[in-house]
């Protein structure tokens, strides 16, 4: 399930670094799997919003994918279904 999280801070130099610290603390605590990140300016405030999933939700999907069983007849390696899980990526900001 996707979740939405937004952060807002003043665009003054101290405000931006405080906003950056708040976002970094949230990323370190939650370890979200970010699908979309948007940064906009609303008047004197900078708004950073995220659409994300949590590690627990992604782990359930990974476990379900990894536990897919193959029947008694093993397919040839060329015909085998390959499942690739992509690594997490860090957000540039």
N, C-alpha and C positions, 0 to 999 in steps of 0.2 A: 504494500500500500504506500502511495506517495504521501509525503508530509510537506508542509509549507512552513518556512521560517523566514522572518524578515528582521533586519537590524537597521536602526536609524541613528544618525549622529550629525552634528554640526560639521560644515565643510571647512571650519577654521583648522589650522594645523594641529592644535591639541585635540580637537574633536575627531579628526580623521584617525589619529594614532590610537585614541581611546576606542573608536569603533573597530579598528583593526585588532586590537587586543581582545575585545569582546568576541569578535568572530573567531579568532584563533583559539580562544578558550573553549568556545562551543564546539569547534571542529575537533579539538583534542579530547573533549569529554565524550561526545556522541559518536565520533567516527562515522559520519554519514556517508552514504554512497550518493554523491551529487549527480542529479540528472540535468538540472538547469540552474544557472546562476545569472542573476540580472542585477545590474548596478544602475541606478537612476538618481537624478538630482531633483528634489522637490523643494523649491525655494532655497532656503539656507541649509537645508538638511540633505544628507546623502543617504540613500536607502539601498541596502544590499539585500536581495531576497534569494532564497534557495528552494528548489523542489528536490526532495531527497527521499531515500529509503534508509532504514537502519541496518546495521550489520546483522542483527538477529533475523530480520526478514529475509535478507539476502542469503544467510546461511541455510535457512529452510529450503530455499529454492536450489541452492548448490547441493545440499544433501540429497534432495529429491532427484536432482539430475544425476548425481554421482552414483546413486543406488539403483539406477535403471539396470535391470537384469537382462542378460542375453540368454536365449534358449539353449538347449542341450547341444544343438548343432552350431558349432562355432563358425562364423562367416570368415571368408578369406580376408586377410588384413586390408587388401585394397578395397573390399566391399564393406568394411566395418564402418559404423557410424562414429565420427569423431566429434567429441564435445569439447569445446574450448571455452574456458572461463577467462575473461579478460581481467587484468589487474586493475586495482584502484588507481585513479590518477589524482595528482595534486592540482588544485586550482591556482591559476595565476591571478594575482591581484596586488 
